[in-house]
Amino acid sequence: MLFRSLRAGTALAWDAGQSRVLLAQVDAGVLVIEDCEVGATQFIAALTATTFKPMLFNFDAPTEQRIAYVVKIAVRAFIAAYGKK
């Protein structure tokens, strides 16, 4: 459920909608985030740092396997940082 919410939030592309997705998870007691806007930005940055940004410098597009790997690590890091302890 949380991962689907985070994935849906990423499609909102840098607007307040991402924060609302995370805030709903904070309100539900799933996440502990002091600033949901910063949390959303950090999550997007983790996803794009090694997938999208290299393409800006003419590197090849990442494979589906690479994308899945990066998403798995980004979600794991996000939950480690913001998951309820």
C-alpha positions in Angstrom: 0.0 0.0 0.0 2.7 2.5 1.0 4.8 1.7 -2.0 1.9 2.2 -4.4 1.1 5.5 -2.7 4.7 6.6 -3.1 4.7 5.5 -6.8 1.5 7.5 -7.3 3.1 10.4 -5.6 6.0 10.4 -7.9 3.7 10.9 -10.9 2.6 14.2 -9.5 6.0 15.7 -10.5 7.4 18.1 -8.0 4.1 19.6 -6.7 2.4 19.7 -3.4 0.6 16.4 -4.2 3.7 14.5 -3.3 3.7 16.0 0.2 0.0 15.2 0.6 0.7 11.5 -0.2 3.4 11.4 2.4 1.4 13.4 4.9 -1.5 10.9 4.6 1.0 8.1 5.5 2.3 10.2 8.5 -1.3 10.7 9.6 -1.9 7.0 9.3 1.1 6.3 11.6 3.1 4.5 8.9 5.8 7.2 8.4 7.5 9.7 10.7 8.5 12.7 8.6 9.2 16.2 9.9 8.9 17.9 6.5 6.9 16.0 3.9 8.0 18.3 1.1 11.7 17.6 1.8 10.9 13.9 2.1 9.2 13.8 -1.2 12.0 15.7 -2.8 14.6 13.3 -1.3 12.7 10.3 -2.7 12.5 11.7 -6.2 16.2 12.6 -6.0 17.1 9.1 -5.0 15.1 7.7 -8.0 16.4 10.1 -10.6 20.1 10.4 -9.6 21.2 7.3 -11.3 18.3 6.7 -13.8 17.2 10.0 -15.4 20.0 12.4 -14.8 22.7 10.4 -16.6 20.5 10.6 -19.7 20.8 14.4 -19.7 24.5 13.8 -20.5 23.9 11.4 -23.3 24.3 8.2 -21.3 22.0 5.3 -22.3 18.6 5.0 -20.8 18.6 2.6 -17.9 17.3 -0.9 -18.4 14.1 -2.1 -16.7 16.3 -4.2 -14.4 18.3 -1.1 -13.4 15.2 0.9 -12.8 13.7 -1.9 -10.6 17.0 -2.1 -8.7 17.2 1.6 -8.1 13.6 1.8 -7.0 14.1 -1.1 -4.5 17.1 0.7 -3.0 15.4 4.1 -2.9 12.3 2.6 -1.2 14.5 0.7 1.3 16.5 3.9 2.2 13.3 6.0 2.4 11.6 3.5 4.8 14.8 3.2 6.8 14.9 7.0 7.2 11.2 7.7 7.6 9.5 4.4 8.6 7.9 4.2 12.0 10.4 2.8 14.4 
